[in-house]
Amino acid sequence: MGTSKKNLFTPEQNRIAELAKALGHPARIAILQHLFSVNACICNDLVEELPLSQSTISQHLKALKNVGLIQGSIEGKSICYCVDQDTWKEAKSILNSL
């Protein structure tokens, strides 16, 4: 949706749409499921786990990070990703309110 149309909707509706878009791809669901099961990992761990290239996984990680569902911390030359528990609670609350 173009940014000029977002102002026609409430902040909550826009946030729901952002979260839904981020959750709207099976690869992102698989990434979240893996992060929940291992607590944290680097991109190469996900490359070994999922049938996707490193660049594709990086794009999906970026989409999840942009909406705040995951966070990354630098460990040496790698970024270690984990689920942002505060945003995950927010997402569950928002989606449950529908």
C-alpha positions as CSV (number, residue, x, y, z in Angstrom):
1,M,0.0,0.0,0.0
2,G,1.3,3.4,-0.9
3,T,2.3,5.6,2.1
4,S,-0.2,8.2,1.0
5,K,-3.1,5.8,1.8
6,K,-1.9,4.7,5.2
7,N,-3.3,7.9,6.8
8,L,-6.8,6.7,6.0
9,F,-6.5,4.0,8.6
10,T,-5.8,3.9,12.3
11,P,-2.3,3.3,13.7
12,E,-3.5,-0.1,15.0
13,Q,-4.8,-1.1,11.6
14,N,-1.5,-0.1,10.0
15,R,0.5,-2.1,12.6
16,I,-1.7,-5.2,12.1
17,A,-1.1,-4.9,8.3
18,E,2.7,-4.6,8.9
19,L,2.8,-7.6,11.1
20,A,0.5,-9.6,8.8
21,K,2.7,-8.8,5.8
22,A,5.8,-9.9,7.7
23,L,4.1,-13.1,8.7
24,G,2.6,-13.7,5.3
25,H,5.4,-15.8,3.8
26,P,6.1,-19.4,4.8
27,A,9.9,-18.9,4.9
28,R,9.4,-16.2,7.6
29,I,7.2,-18.5,9.6
30,A,9.9,-21.2,9.3
31,I,12.5,-18.7,10.4
32,L,10.4,-17.7,13.5
33,Q,9.7,-21.4,14.3
34,H,13.4,-22.2,14.2
35,L,14.3,-19.2,16.3
36,F,11.7,-20.2,18.9
37,S,13.2,-23.7,19.0
38,V,16.9,-22.7,19.3
39,N,16.4,-19.3,21.0
40,A,19.1,-17.6,18.8
41,C,21.2,-18.4,15.7
42,I,23.1,-16.8,12.9
43,C,22.1,-16.7,9.3
44,N,24.3,-19.6,8.3
45,D,22.5,-21.8,10.8
46,L,19.2,-20.9,9.0
47,V,20.8,-21.7,5.6
48,E,21.6,-25.2,6.9
49,E,18.1,-25.6,8.3
50,L,16.0,-24.2,5.4
51,P,15.9,-25.0,1.7
52,L,16.8,-21.4,0.8
53,S,19.9,-19.5,-0.3
54,Q,21.7,-17.3,2.1
55,S,20.7,-14.1,0.2
56,T,17.0,-15.2,0.3
57,I,17.2,-15.9,4.0
58,S,18.8,-12.5,4.6
59,Q,16.0,-10.8,2.8
60,H,13.4,-12.6,5.0
61,L,15.4,-11.7,8.1
62,K,15.4,-8.1,7.1
63,A,11.6,-8.1,6.7
64,L,11.1,-9.6,10.1
65,K,13.6,-7.2,11.7
66,N,12.0,-4.2,10.0
67,V,8.7,-4.8,11.9
68,G,10.5,-5.7,15.1
69,L,9.7,-9.4,15.3
70,I,13.3,-10.3,15.5
71,Q,16.4,-8.5,16.7
72,G,20.1,-9.1,15.9
73,S,23.2,-8.6,17.9
74,I,26.7,-8.6,16.4
75,E,28.9,-11.5,17.5
76,G,32.3,-11.2,15.8
77,K,31.7,-11.2,12.1
78,S,28.1,-12.5,12.3
79,I,24.8,-11.3,13.5
80,C,23.0,-13.5,16.0
81,Y,19.2,-13.3,15.6
82,C,16.5,-14.0,18.1
83,V,12.8,-13.3,18.5
84,D,12.0,-9.9,20.1
85,Q,9.8,-11.1,22.9
86,D,8.2,-7.7,23.5
87,T,7.2,-7.3,19.9
88,W,6.0,-10.9,19.8
89,K,3.7,-10.3,22.8
90,E,2.4,-7.1,21.0
91,A,1.8,-9.1,17.8
92,K,-0.1,-11.8,19.7
93,S,-2.2,-9.3,21.5
94,I,-3.0,-7.3,18.4
95,L,-3.9,-10.4,16.4
96,N,-6.0,-11.9,19.3
97,S,-8.0,-8.6,19.4
98,L,-9.3,-9.2,15.9
